[in-house]
Amino acid sequence: MNYRHAFHAGNFADVVKHVVLARILAYLGRKEAPFRVLDTHAGAGLYDLQGEEAQRTGEWEGGIGSVLQASFTPEVAALLQPWLDVVRAVNVAAADDAALAGTLRRYPGSPLIAQALSRPQDRLIFCETVDGVRDALVESVGRDARAKVLPTDGWQALNAYLPPKERRGLVLIDPPFEQPGEFHRMAEGLADAYRRWSTGIYALWYPIKDVRAVDAFRREIEHAHIPKTLNIQFDLRAVRQMDTMTGCGLVIVNPPFTLVDELRLALGALARVLATDGTGRLRISWLTPER
Ligand SMILES: C[S@@+](CC[C@H](N)C(=O)[O-])C[C@H]1O[C@@H](n2cnc3c(N)ncnc32)[C@H](O)[C@@H]1O
């Protein structure tokens, strides 16, 4: 039980997850009506990329570091902008992104992205069970009447806080995958949550490391008969390596109608930038269609 997201903050998998998160929040923000975000496994909120953990792995250099040094078409840049604006905002002002890449110090986690992309009328719940990580989260969220940082177990939060009274919003489920059975727990958690709240948007992040576990997870989701479920698979490279995360994915329930086209463009461009050996691949497919 020693998962520390600080080792991985800003890596390719965070980039993929946070681009998807930001696109969903941008969509929710189009309507005036308030929305709710429930982040079941929130993490520390802000990560020091020059700190010991991040420096030890250097993972962020092949993630956010590479993104800041790449150039994108205006269309892709516009799609990445809400997320990158949050990255820029937590770092000291730099003349441009290349300069920022050289001095990048901090990387915002999902709670800070949700906080930055929500409005005064929106509400945010962040669950984090590890005391020290939660203390850091409280500090990075700061004084914000819209946000609650709770010690609640993320799986229990799916029962306790759904459906939200706003009746629209996003549930992000991003567990550490450090325990056996986490895939099954996530599929089960989704099915329970969906019974309580079938109109919410759900985003479930998963690592691609153990391909059989991933296949079993997808089958379990398919058999849950939840309509409108999208699968995003982002492979950094085609060749699998034992015990190495070679890709990641997200299952999205009730995706905004804009999401598929947006992600084909944005994640497609990111696959070219982040997959340095040229074998990276993005696959977006429906696990279950609309009813
Ligand atoms: C992958 S990290 C979260 C990263 C974050 N969502 C982001 O994108 O910035 C998973 C976090 O879940 C926390 N955690 C582990 N078990 C939990 C549980 N049962 N309920 C809530 N949080 C938990 C871990 O301490 C860790 O900080």
The ligand as a MOL file (V3000), in Angstrom:
LIG
                    3D

  0  0  0     0  0            999 V3000
M  V30 BEGIN CTAB
M  V30 COUNTS 27 29 0 0 0
M  V30 BEGIN ATOM
M  V30 1 C -3.7650 7.6300 -9.2480 0
M  V30 2 S -3.7920 8.5840 -7.8140 0 CHG=1
M  V30 3 C -4.9050 9.8800 -8.1770 0
M  V30 4 C -4.4440 10.8910 -9.1600 0
M  V30 5 C -5.4250 12.0040 -9.4240 0
M  V30 6 N -6.7540 11.4980 -9.7260 0
M  V30 7 C -4.9550 12.8830 -10.5570 0
M  V30 8 O -5.3240 12.6260 -11.7190 0
M  V30 9 O -4.2530 13.8510 -10.3020 0 CHG=-1
M  V30 10 C -4.7660 7.6180 -6.7070 0
M  V30 11 C -4.9340 8.2380 -5.3310 0
M  V30 12 O -5.9450 7.4930 -4.6380 0
M  V30 13 C -5.6040 7.4540 -3.2610 0
M  V30 14 N -6.3880 6.3210 -2.6920 0
M  V30 15 C -6.0220 5.0210 -2.5630 0
M  V30 16 N -7.0600 4.2880 -2.1200 0
M  V30 17 C -8.1200 5.1380 -1.9850 0
M  V30 18 C -9.4690 4.9770 -1.6120 0
M  V30 19 N -9.9480 3.7690 -1.2720 0
M  V30 20 N -10.2890 6.0410 -1.6130 0
M  V30 21 C -9.8040 7.2750 -1.9620 0
M  V30 22 N -8.5250 7.4920 -2.3170 0
M  V30 23 C -7.6860 6.4500 -2.3460 0
M  V30 24 C -4.1110 7.2990 -3.2530 0
M  V30 25 O -3.5720 7.7320 -2.0400 0
M  V30 26 C -3.7120 8.1840 -4.4380 0
M  V30 27 O -3.4080 9.4920 -3.9960 0
M  V30 END ATOM
M  V30 BEGIN BOND
M  V30 1 1 1 2
M  V30 2 1 2 3
M  V30 3 1 2 10
M  V30 4 1 3 4
M  V30 5 1 4 5
M  V30 6 1 5 6
M  V30 7 1 5 7
M  V30 8 2 7 8
M  V30 9 1 7 9
M  V30 10 1 10 11
M  V30 11 1 11 12
M  V30 12 1 11 26
M  V30 13 1 12 13
M  V30 14 1 13 14
M  V30 15 1 13 24
M  V30 16 1 14 15
M  V30 17 1 14 23
M  V30 18 2 15 16
M  V30 19 1 16 17
M  V30 20 1 17 18
M  V30 21 2 17 23
M  V30 22 1 18 19
M  V30 23 2 18 20
M  V30 24 1 20 21
M  V30 25 2 21 22
M  V30 26 1 22 23
M  V30 27 1 24 25
M  V30 28 1 24 26
M  V30 29 1 26 27
M  V30 END BOND
M  V30 END CTAB
M  END
